[in-house]
Amino acid sequence: MEIKILELTEEKARISFIGENHTYMNTLKEEILKNPDVDVAQYYSEYTFTDPILLVTTKNNADPISVIKNAAASISQYCAGLIEQVEKA
């Protein structure tokens, strides 16, 4: 996965996810929103076939990059758990 950081401050990150689609972006956004230190998590595409841009703003001095990384790690753990369950079946 390739990303491009468009804007980064202490409480805001705007990141373009090159080649990603709604499936991953919706999942990531929902996982980010589980964090109580997140103020806003949304993604958008400027045009129908452009790369999605994720916007995350935080509160309580939470680092937006850490929030995004933690959410991505949680998604990865869910997927690993699913793979394990399927292999046992």
Biopython code that builds the backbone (N, CA, C, O; Angstrom):
import numpy as np
from Bio.PDB.StructureBuilder import StructureBuilder

atoms = [
    (1, "MET", "N", (0.846, -1.168, 0.000)),
    (1, "MET", "CA", (0.000, 0.000, 0.000)),
    (1, "MET", "C", (0.892, 1.231, 0.000)),
    (1, "MET", "O", (1.865, 1.318, 0.749)),
    (2, "GLU", "N", (0.545, 2.155, -0.836)),
    (2, "GLU", "CA", (1.291, 3.406, -0.917)),
    (2, "GLU", "C", (0.420, 4.537, -0.395)),
    (2, "GLU", "O", (-0.760, 4.629, -0.731)),
    (3, "ILE", "N", (1.009, 5.396, 0.429)),
    (3, "ILE", "CA", (0.295, 6.556, 0.943)),
    (3, "ILE", "C", (1.100, 7.804, 0.651)),
    (3, "ILE", "O", (2.304, 7.751, 0.401)),
    (4, "LYS", "N", (0.408, 8.923, 0.690)),
    (4, "LYS", "CA", (1.061, 10.221, 0.527)),
    (4, "LYS", "C", (0.467, 11.141, 1.590)),
    (4, "LYS", "O", (-0.739, 11.387, 1.599)),
    (5, "ILE", "N", (1.312, 11.649, 2.484)),
    (5, "ILE", "CA", (0.838, 12.558, 3.522)),
    (5, "ILE", "C", (0.679, 13.943, 2.904)),
    (5, "ILE", "O", (1.639, 14.544, 2.422)),
    (6, "LEU", "N", (-0.552, 14.427, 2.932)),
    (6, "LEU", "CA", (-0.868, 15.725, 2.336)),
    (6, "LEU", "C", (-0.788, 16.857, 3.344)),
    (6, "LEU", "O", (-0.431, 17.986, 3.007)),
    (7, "GLU", "N", (-1.130, 16.534, 4.599)),
    (7, "GLU", "CA", (-1.110, 17.544, 5.658)),
    (7, "GLU", "C", (-0.927, 16.828, 6.987)),
    (7, "GLU", "O", (-1.553, 15.797, 7.235)),
    (8, "LEU", "N", (-0.074, 17.372, 7.833)),
    (8, "LEU", "CA", (0.160, 16.754, 9.138)),
    (8, "LEU", "C", (0.465, 17.838, 10.161)),
    (8, "LEU", "O", (1.406, 18.617, 10.008)),
    (9, "THR", "N", (-0.361, 17.868, 11.217)),
    (9, "THR", "CA", (-0.123, 18.746, 12.359)),
    (9, "THR", "C", (-0.205, 17.882, 13.610)),
    (9, "THR", "O", (-0.342, 16.662, 13.518)),
    (10, "GLU", "N", (-0.122, 18.501, 14.761)),
    (10, "GLU", "CA", (-0.181, 17.740, 16.010)),
    (10, "GLU", "C", (-1.517, 17.038, 16.201)),
    (10, "GLU", "O", (-1.574, 15.992, 16.849)),
    (11, "GLU", "N", (-2.584, 17.588, 15.655)),
    (11, "GLU", "CA", (-3.914, 17.009, 15.872)),
    (11, "GLU", "C", (-4.682, 16.750, 14.586)),
    (11, "GLU", "O", (-5.897, 16.555, 14.625)),
    (12, "LYS", "N", (-3.995, 16.744, 13.440)),
    (12, "LYS", "CA", (-4.693, 16.551, 12.174)),
    (12, "LYS", "C", (-3.778, 15.856, 11.179)),
    (12, "LYS", "O", (-2.596, 16.179, 11.063)),
    (13, "ALA", "N", (-4.352, 14.897, 10.465)),
    (13, "ALA", "CA", (-3.620, 14.233, 9.377)),
    (13, "ALA", "C", (-4.574, 14.100, 8.188)),
    (13, "ALA", "O", (-5.743, 13.741, 8.334)),
    (14, "ARG", "N", (-4.033, 14.401, 7.015)),
    (14, "ARG", "CA", (-4.753, 14.204, 5.756)),
    (14, "ARG", "C", (-3.831, 13.378, 4.876)),
    (14, "ARG", "O", (-2.742, 13.823, 4.513)),
    (15, "ILE", "N", (-4.277, 12.161, 4.531)),
    (15, "ILE", "CA", (-3.424, 11.208, 3.836)),
    (15, "ILE", "C", (-4.159, 10.647, 2.633)),
    (15, "ILE", "O", (-5.324, 10.260, 2.731)),
    (16, "SER", "N", (-3.469, 10.604, 1.490)),
    (16, "SER", "CA", (-4.000, 9.984, 0.281)),
    (16, "SER", "C", (-3.563, 8.521, 0.263)),
    (16, "SER", "O", (-2.388, 8.220, 0.476)),
    (17, "PHE", "N", (-4.491, 7.626, 0.014)),
    (17, "PHE", "CA", (-4.226, 6.194, -0.070)),
    (17, "PHE", "C", (-4.276, 5.794, -1.544)),
    (17, "PHE", "O", (-5.347, 5.655, -2.135)),
    (18, "ILE", "N", (-3.100, 5.616, -2.113)),
    (18, "ILE", "CA", (-2.980, 5.369, -3.547)),
    (18, "ILE", "C", (-3.559, 4.001, -3.908)),
    (18, "ILE", "O", (-3.128, 2.975, -3.383)),
    (19, "GLY", "N", (-4.537, 4.002, -4.806)),
    (19, "GLY", "CA", (-5.105, 2.762, -5.331)),
    (19, "GLY", "C", (-6.069, 2.032, -4.420)),
    (19, "GLY", "O", (-6.519, 0.940, -4.767)),
    (20, "GLU", "N", (-6.402, 2.590, -3.271)),
    (20, "GLU", "CA", (-7.327, 1.906, -2.363)),
    (20, "GLU", "C", (-8.772, 2.205, -2.759)),
    (20, "GLU", "O", (-9.046, 3.113, -3.544)),
    (21, "ASN", "N", (-9.688, 1.416, -2.194)),
    (21, "ASN", "CA", (-11.094, 1.572, -2.532)),
    (21, "ASN", "C", (-11.939, 1.754, -1.272)),
    (21, "ASN", "O", (-11.413, 1.843, -0.163)),
    (22, "HIS", "N", (-13.235, 1.806, -1.461)),
    (22, "HIS", "CA", (-14.156, 2.067, -0.361)),
    (22, "HIS", "C", (-14.122, 0.970, 0.706)),
    (22, "HIS", "O", (-14.313, 1.260, 1.887)),
    (23, "THR", "N", (-13.888, -0.262, 0.320)),
    (23, "THR", "CA", (-13.911, -1.358, 1.278)),
    (23, "THR", "C", (-12.897, -1.127, 2.390)),
    (23, "THR", "O", (-13.247, -1.154, 3.570)),
    (24, "TYR", "N", (-11.662, -0.904, 2.020)),
    (24, "TYR", "CA", (-10.633, -0.691, 3.043)),
    (24, "TYR", "C", (-10.839, 0.634, 3.767)),
    (24, "TYR", "O", (-10.691, 0.700, 4.987)),
    (25, "MET", "N", (-11.172, 1.665, 3.046)),
    (25, "MET", "CA", (-11.296, 2.986, 3.661)),
    (25, "MET", "C", (-12.436, 3.024, 4.677)),
    (25, "MET", "O", (-12.297, 3.628, 5.740)),
    (26, "ASN", "N", (-13.562, 2.385, 4.359)),
    (26, "ASN", "CA", (-14.671, 2.322, 5.318)),
    (26, "ASN", "C", (-14.262, 1.567, 6.572)),
    (26, "ASN", "O", (-14.573, 1.988, 7.687)),
    (27, "THR", "N", (-13.571, 0.461, 6.392)),
    (27, "THR", "CA", (-13.121, -0.340, 7.528)),
    (27, "THR", "C", (-12.158, 0.455, 8.393)),
    (27, "THR", "O", (-12.292, 0.471, 9.616)),
    (28, "LEU", "N", (-11.191, 1.113, 7.771)),
    (28, "LEU", "CA", (-10.218, 1.903, 8.516)),
    (28, "LEU", "C", (-10.894, 3.050, 9.254)),
    (28, "LEU", "O", (-10.605, 3.293, 10.426)),
    (29, "LYS", "N", (-11.773, 3.740, 8.586)),
    (29, "LYS", "CA", (-12.479, 4.870, 9.212)),
    (29, "LYS", "C", (-13.259, 4.409, 10.437)),
    (29, "LYS", "O", (-13.198, 5.048, 11.487)),
    (30, "GLU", "N", (-13.989, 3.307, 10.311)),
    (30, "GLU", "CA", (-14.792, 2.802, 11.429)),
    (30, "GLU", "C", (-13.909, 2.377, 12.597)),
    (30, "GLU", "O", (-14.269, 2.592, 13.754)),
    (31, "GLU", "N", (-12.770, 1.782, 12.308)),
    (31, "GLU", "CA", (-11.854, 1.372, 13.377)),
    (31, "GLU", "C", (-11.253, 2.603, 14.058)),
    (31, "GLU", "O", (-11.105, 2.616, 15.280)),
    (32, "ILE", "N", (-10.912, 3.613, 13.305)),
    (32, "ILE", "CA", (-10.373, 4.851, 13.875)),
    (32, "ILE", "C", (-11.399, 5.497, 14.798)),
    (32, "ILE", "O", (-11.045, 6.002, 15.863)),
    (33, "LEU", "N", (-12.663, 5.484, 14.398)),
    (33, "LEU", "CA", (-13.711, 6.126, 15.193)),
    (33, "LEU", "C", (-13.954, 5.438, 16.536)),
    (33, "LEU", "O", (-14.610, 6.013, 17.405)),
    (34, "LYS", "N", (-13.450, 4.241, 16.722)),
    (34, "LYS", "CA", (-13.579, 3.559, 18.016)),
    (34, "LYS", "C", (-12.686, 4.199, 19.085)),
    (34, "LYS", "O", (-12.900, 3.993, 20.280)),
    (35, "ASN", "N", (-11.701, 4.961, 18.661)),
    (35, "ASN", "CA", (-10.772, 5.599, 19.584)),
    (35, "ASN", "C", (-11.429, 6.851, 20.186)),
    (35, "ASN", "O", (-11.842, 7.740, 19.442)),
    (36, "PRO", "N", (-11.532, 6.934, 21.511)),
    (36, "PRO", "CA", (-12.202, 8.084, 22.134)),
    (36, "PRO", "C", (-11.462, 9.414, 21.943)),
    (36, "PRO", "O", (-12.044, 10.477, 22.160)),
    (37, "ASP", "N", (-10.194, 9.366, 21.543)),
    (37, "ASP", "CA", (-9.436, 10.597, 21.319)),
    (37, "ASP", "C", (-9.587, 11.143, 19.904)),
    (37, "ASP", "O", (-8.944, 12.130, 19.546)),
    (38, "VAL", "N", (-10.427, 10.511, 19.106)),
    (38, "VAL", "CA", (-10.649, 10.949, 17.728)),
    (38, "VAL", "C", (-11.838, 11.896, 17.690)),
    (38, "VAL", "O", (-12.910, 11.595, 18.214)),
    (39, "ASP", "N", (-11.631, 13.025, 17.071)),
    (39, "ASP", "CA", (-12.695, 14.009, 16.898)),
    (39, "ASP", "C", (-13.422, 13.747, 15.578)),
    (39, "ASP", "O", (-14.649, 13.661, 15.546)),
    (40, "VAL", "N", (-12.657, 13.620, 14.489)),
    (40, "VAL", "CA", (-13.222, 13.387, 13.160)),
    (40, "VAL", "C", (-12.402, 12.321, 12.453)),
    (40, "VAL", "O", (-11.172, 12.329, 12.512)),
    (41, "ALA", "N", (-13.086, 11.411, 11.789)),
    (41, "ALA", "CA", (-12.437, 10.458, 10.885)),
    (41, "ALA", "C", (-13.379, 10.298, 9.704)),
    (41, "ALA", "O", (-14.506, 9.824, 9.846)),
    (42, "GLN", "N", (-12.902, 10.698, 8.549)),
    (42, "GLN", "CA", (-13.703, 10.574, 7.337)),
    (42, "GLN", "C", (-12.767, 10.440, 6.154)),
    (42, "GLN", "O", (-11.596, 10.814, 6.217)),
    (43, "TYR", "N", (-13.305, 9.899, 5.077)),
    (43, "TYR", "CA", (-12.510, 9.858, 3.857)),
    (43, "TYR", "C", (-13.387, 10.325, 2.715)),
    (43, "TYR", "O", (-14.615, 10.271, 2.782)),
    (44, "TYR", "N", (-12.733, 10.781, 1.677)),
    (44, "TYR", "CA", (-13.465, 11.277, 0.509)),
    (44, "TYR", "C", (-12.579, 11.136, -0.714)),
    (44, "TYR", "O", (-11.357, 11.031, -0.604)),
    (45, "SER", "N", (-13.194, 11.135, -1.855)),
    (45, "SER", "CA", (-12.489, 11.172, -3.135)),
    (45, "SER", "C", (-12.940, 12.426, -3.848)),
    (45, "SER", "O", (-14.136, 12.704, -3.932)),
    (46, "GLU", "N", (-12.001, 13.176, -4.354)),
    (46, "GLU", "CA", (-12.366, 14.419, -5.024)),
    (46, "GLU", "C", (-13.204, 14.154, -6.266)),
    (46, "GLU", "O", (-14.126, 14.910, -6.574)),
    (47, "TYR", "N", (-12.879, 13.074, -6.979)),
    (47, "TYR", "CA", (-13.640, 12.657, -8.153)),
    (47, "TYR", "C", (-13.867, 11.157, -8.060)),
    (47, "TYR", "O", (-13.240, 10.492, -7.236)),
    (48, "THR", "N", (-14.728, 10.625, -8.867)),
    (48, "THR", "CA", (-15.111, 9.219, -8.785)),
    (48, "THR", "C", (-13.917, 8.274, -8.834)),
    (48, "THR", "O", (-13.875, 7.319, -8.059)),
    (49, "PHE", "N", (-12.968, 8.497, -9.693)),
    (49, "PHE", "CA", (-11.873, 7.551, -9.874)),
    (49, "PHE", "C", (-10.539, 8.065, -9.341)),
    (49, "PHE", "O", (-9.483, 7.683, -9.846)),
    (50, "THR", "N", (-10.577, 8.932, -8.322)),
    (50, "THR", "CA", (-9.332, 9.403, -7.731)),
    (50, "THR", "C", (-9.061, 8.664, -6.425)),
    (50, "THR", "O", (-9.962, 8.050, -5.853)),
    (51, "ASP", "N", (-7.842, 8.724, -5.967)),
    (51, "ASP", "CA", (-7.465, 8.046, -4.737)),
    (51, "ASP", "C", (-8.166, 8.688, -3.548)),
    (51, "ASP", "O", (-8.288, 9.911, -3.488)),
    (52, "PRO", "N", (-8.632, 7.870, -2.597)),
    (52, "PRO", "CA", (-9.312, 8.416, -1.425)),
    (52, "PRO", "C", (-8.342, 9.146, -0.502)),
    (52, "PRO", "O", (-7.162, 8.808, -0.411)),
    (53, "ILE", "N", (-8.871, 10.146, 0.170)),
    (53, "ILE", "CA", (-8.107, 10.933, 1.130)),
    (53, "ILE", "C", (-8.745, 10.758, 2.500)),
    (53, "ILE", "O", (-9.939, 11.001, 2.679)),
    (54, "LEU", "N", (-7.940, 10.335, 3.456)),
    (54, "LEU", "CA", (-8.396, 10.145, 4.830)),
    (54, "LEU", "C", (-8.078, 11.394, 5.632)),
    (54, "LEU", "O", (-6.958, 11.902, 5.580)),
    (55, "LEU", "N", (-9.060, 11.890, 6.374)),
    (55, "LEU", "CA", (-8.892, 13.023, 7.267)),
    (55, "LEU", "C", (-9.158, 12.543, 8.686)),
    (55, "LEU", "O", (-10.221, 11.993, 8.973)),
    (56, "VAL", "N", (-8.196, 12.751, 9.566)),
    (56, "VAL", "CA", (-8.357, 12.390, 10.976)),
    (56, "VAL", "C", (-7.944, 13.591, 11.812)),
    (56, "VAL", "O", (-6.851, 14.133, 11.645)),
    (57, "THR", "N", (-8.837, 14.003, 12.719)),
    (57, "THR", "CA", (-8.485, 15.019, 13.701)),
    (57, "THR", "C", (-8.677, 14.402, 15.079)),
    (57, "THR", "O", (-9.581, 13.596, 15.300)),
    (58, "THR", "N", (-7.804, 14.799, 16.000)),
    (58, "THR", "CA", (-7.826, 14.212, 17.336)),
    (58, "THR", "C", (-7.984, 15.287, 18.398)),
    (58, "THR", "O", (-7.897, 16.483, 18.123)),
    (59, "LYS", "N", (-8.215, 14.831, 19.602)),
    (59, "LYS", "CA", (-8.300, 15.719, 20.760)),
    (59, "LYS", "C", (-7.436, 15.122, 21.872)),
    (59, "LYS", "O", (-6.920, 14.014, 21.723)),
    (60, "ASN", "N", (-7.278, 15.820, 22.948)),
    (60, "ASN", "CA", (-6.489, 15.364, 24.101)),
    (60, "ASN", "C", (-5.038, 15.074, 23.727)),
    (60, "ASN", "O", (-4.415, 14.178, 24.297)),
    (61, "ASN", "N", (-4.506, 15.820, 22.784)),
    (61, "ASN", "CA", (-3.108, 15.685, 22.355)),
    (61, "ASN", "C", (-2.763, 14.319, 21.775)),
    (61, "ASN", "O", (-1.602, 13.913, 21.809)),
    (62, "ALA", "N", (-3.741, 13.611, 21.249)),
    (62, "ALA", "CA", (-3.483, 12.315, 20.618)),
    (62, "ALA", "C", (-2.838, 12.529, 19.254)),
    (62, "ALA", "O", (-3.264, 13.392, 18.487)),
    (63, "ASP", "N", (-1.823, 11.751, 18.960)),
    (63, "ASP", "CA", (-1.123, 11.832, 17.682)),
    (63, "ASP", "C", (-1.965, 11.144, 16.600)),
    (63, "ASP", "O", (-2.241, 9.950, 16.719)),
    (64, "PRO", "N", (-2.377, 11.857, 15.556)),
    (64, "PRO", "CA", (-3.238, 11.244, 14.542)),
    (64, "PRO", "C", (-2.568, 10.090, 13.799)),
    (64, "PRO", "O", (-3.247, 9.141, 13.404)),
    (65, "ILE", "N", (-1.257, 10.152, 13.602)),
    (65, "ILE", "CA", (-0.570, 9.054, 12.913)),
    (65, "ILE", "C", (-0.599, 7.790, 13.771)),
    (65, "ILE", "O", (-0.811, 6.695, 13.250)),
    (66, "SER", "N", (-0.392, 7.930, 15.061)),
    (66, "SER", "CA", (-0.462, 6.774, 15.968)),
    (66, "SER", "C", (-1.863, 6.177, 15.980)),
    (66, "SER", "O", (-2.027, 4.957, 16.014)),
    (67, "VAL", "N", (-2.868, 7.041, 15.953)),
    (67, "VAL", "CA", (-4.254, 6.568, 15.923)),
    (67, "VAL", "C", (-4.504, 5.740, 14.660)),
    (67, "VAL", "O", (-5.115, 4.673, 14.722)),
    (68, "ILE", "N", (-4.033, 6.235, 13.524)),
    (68, "ILE", "CA", (-4.218, 5.519, 12.254)),
    (68, "ILE", "C", (-3.461, 4.198, 12.271)),
    (68, "ILE", "O", (-3.996, 3.170, 11.856)),
    (69, "LYS", "N", (-2.223, 4.219, 12.748)),
    (69, "LYS", "CA", (-1.419, 2.990, 12.821)),
    (69, "LYS", "C", (-2.071, 1.954, 13.733)),
    (69, "LYS", "O", (-2.105, 0.771, 13.394)),
    (70, "ASN", "N", (-2.587, 2.380, 14.878)),
    (70, "ASN", "CA", (-3.243, 1.452, 15.796)),
    (70, "ASN", "C", (-4.501, 0.849, 15.184)),
    (70, "ASN", "O", (-4.782, -0.335, 15.371)),
    (71, "ALA", "N", (-5.248, 1.652, 14.463)),
    (71, "ALA", "CA", (-6.453, 1.140, 13.802)),
    (71, "ALA", "C", (-6.083, 0.125, 12.723)),
    (71, "ALA", "O", (-6.731, -0.914, 12.602)),
    (72, "ALA", "N", (-5.054, 0.417, 11.945)),
    (72, "ALA", "CA", (-4.610, -0.520, 10.910)),
    (72, "ALA", "C", (-4.116, -1.820, 11.534)),
    (72, "ALA", "O", (-4.368, -2.896, 10.991)),
    (73, "ALA", "N", (-3.419, -1.739, 12.664)),
    (73, "ALA", "CA", (-2.941, -2.938, 13.353)),
    (73, "ALA", "C", (-4.112, -3.770, 13.859)),
    (73, "ALA", "O", (-4.063, -4.999, 13.806)),
    (74, "SER", "N", (-5.162, -3.119, 14.350)),
    (74, "SER", "CA", (-6.354, -3.842, 14.809)),
    (74, "SER", "C", (-7.020, -4.585, 13.658)),
    (74, "SER", "O", (-7.435, -5.734, 13.808)),
    (75, "ILE", "N", (-7.120, -3.926, 12.517)),
    (75, "ILE", "CA", (-7.718, -4.575, 11.341)),
    (75, "ILE", "C", (-6.889, -5.793, 10.951)),
    (75, "ILE", "O", (-7.441, -6.844, 10.625)),
    (76, "SER", "N", (-5.580, -5.656, 10.984)),
    (76, "SER", "CA", (-4.688, -6.764, 10.648)),
    (76, "SER", "C", (-4.896, -7.936, 11.607)),
    (76, "SER", "O", (-4.906, -9.091, 11.183)),
    (77, "GLN", "N", (-5.062, -7.642, 12.895)),
    (77, "GLN", "CA", (-5.304, -8.696, 13.881)),
    (77, "GLN", "C", (-6.631, -9.394, 13.634)),
    (77, "GLN", "O", (-6.720, -10.613, 13.775)),
    (78, "TYR", "N", (-7.666, -8.640, 13.267)),
    (78, "TYR", "CA", (-8.958, -9.248, 12.947)),
    (78, "TYR", "C", (-8.807, -10.218, 11.780)),
    (78, "TYR", "O", (-9.345, -11.324, 11.806)),
    (79, "CYS", "N", (-8.070, -9.791, 10.759)),
    (79, "CYS", "CA", (-7.872, -10.633, 9.577)),
    (79, "CYS", "C", (-7.068, -11.886, 9.924)),
    (79, "CYS", "O", (-7.386, -12.976, 9.448)),
    (80, "ALA", "N", (-6.045, -11.740, 10.740)),
    (80, "ALA", "CA", (-5.248, -12.900, 11.153)),
    (80, "ALA", "C", (-6.111, -13.884, 11.937)),
    (80, "ALA", "O", (-5.987, -15.098, 11.769)),
    (81, "GLY", "N", (-6.974, -13.364, 12.782)),
    (81, "GLY", "CA", (-7.893, -14.230, 13.532)),
    (81, "GLY", "C", (-8.848, -14.973, 12.610)),
    (81, "GLY", "O", (-9.135, -16.150, 12.830)),
    (82, "LEU", "N", (-9.337, -14.300, 11.589)),
    (82, "LEU", "CA", (-10.234, -14.933, 10.639)),
    (82, "LEU", "C", (-9.511, -16.043, 9.871)),
    (82, "LEU", "O", (-10.054, -17.132, 9.685)),
    (83, "ILE", "N", (-8.296, -15.761, 9.434)),
    (83, "ILE", "CA", (-7.516, -16.770, 8.711)),
    (83, "ILE", "C", (-7.305, -17.992, 9.585)),
    (83, "ILE", "O", (-7.432, -19.126, 9.122)),
    (84, "GLU", "N", (-6.986, -17.760, 10.835)),
    (84, "GLU", "CA", (-6.780, -18.866, 11.782)),
    (84, "GLU", "C", (-8.044, -19.699, 11.935)),
    (84, "GLU", "O", (-7.979, -20.928, 11.955)),
    (85, "GLN", "N", (-9.188, -19.043, 12.044)),
    (85, "GLN", "CA", (-10.468, -19.754, 12.181)),
    (85, "GLN", "C", (-10.777, -20.594, 10.931)),
    (85, "GLN", "O", (-11.236, -21.731, 11.037)),
    (86, "VAL", "N", (-10.524, -20.025, 9.762)),
    (86, "VAL", "CA", (-10.783, -20.736, 8.514)),
    (86, "VAL", "C", (-9.866, -21.938, 8.387)),
    (86, "VAL", "O", (-10.301, -23.001, 7.944)),
    (87, "GLU", "N", (-8.614, -21.789, 8.766)),
    (87, "GLU", "CA", (-7.677, -22.907, 8.668)),
    (87, "GLU", "C", (-8.043, -24.040, 9.610)),
    (87, "GLU", "O", (-7.770, -25.201, 9.306)),
    (88, "LYS", "N", (-8.654, -23.730, 10.749)),
    (88, "LYS", "CA", (-9.092, -24.760, 11.693)),
    (88, "LYS", "C", (-10.324, -25.504, 11.205)),
    (88, "LYS", "O", (-10.540, -26.663, 11.557)),
    (89, "ALA", "N", (-11.124, -24.833, 10.398)),
    (89, "ALA", "CA", (-12.393, -25.418, 9.937)),
    (89, "ALA", "C", (-12.194, -26.525, 8.931)),
    (89, "ALA", "O", (-13.168, -27.109, 8.456)),
]
sb = StructureBuilder()
sb.init_structure("model")
sb.init_model(0)
sb.init_chain("A")
sb.init_seg("    ")
for serial, (resi, resn, name, xyz) in enumerate(atoms, 1):
    if name == "N":
        sb.init_residue(resn, " ", resi, " ")
    sb.init_atom(name, np.array(xyz, "f"), 0.0, 1.0, " ", f" {name:<3s}", serial, name[0])
structure = sb.get_structure()
